[in-house]
Amino acid sequence: SQQGEEDPQALSIQEGENATMNCSYKTSINNLQWYRQNSGRGLVHLILIRSNEREKHSGRLRVTLDTSKKSSSLLITASRAADTASYFCATLSAKMPDSWGKLQFGAGTQVVVTP
Amino acid sequence: DTEVTQTPKHLVMGMTNKKSLKCEQHMGHRAMYWYKQKAKKPPELMFVYSYEKLSINESVPSRFSPECPNSSLLNLHLHALQPEDSALYLCASSQDRTTEAHPYEQYFGPGTRLTVT
């Protein structure tokens, strides 16, 4: 079953605009990760935020985590056409070692960036 | 080398065929994963291998049989599949839980697009 739920399901923006997508989850986590998937390809790890962190940056990406609300957001600033992809959040349960690296993926947000 | 490779890229098989999917990584990762992904859906975990031992089987039908011959290789043997098994099959690897730097940050291969006719 999926732990993470994402919204919006789809997002269409123009180049240069910012894209924000949200992820909610249900149980205690060790960390939350964001992945990008170009059409029909494998997933690429973007950024990981641990449960004791509140914000993290990587290039044009900014991730926030609010464990009290069990939610995270991913912001892509100054978007480019190459950012067109599906974005998934994935949570690693705080129940270790039971989880053995088992990530729970959200449903994903499909982002289209038009030139 | 941060690459996970998968072969073949595409596979078409009949319901009576036997075929295998292969995955390889040379990052020294001791955890490897098989996922199944349908169009416009997130990946669904099938199997997890840790130190070459099967640690998680997500109640996958026996027509899918995983194998981990060594720490770099992961196979998925397919037999008597159904048309609904058509999907993108993704392999991934990660460091194990004793490595704190990047706990379970997974590296994915490009996938095998499987069509069952």
Interface residues (C-beta under 8 A of the other chain):
Chain A: Q2 N30 N31 Q33 Y35 G40 R41 G42 L43 V44 H45 L48 F88 L92 M96 P97 W100 G101 K102 L103 F105 G106 A107 G108 Q110
Chain B: V4 Q6 A31 Y33 K40 K41 P42 P43 L45 V48 S50 S55 I56 L88 L90 A92 S94 D96 R97 H102 P103 Y104 E105 Q106 Y107 F108 G109 P110 G111 R113
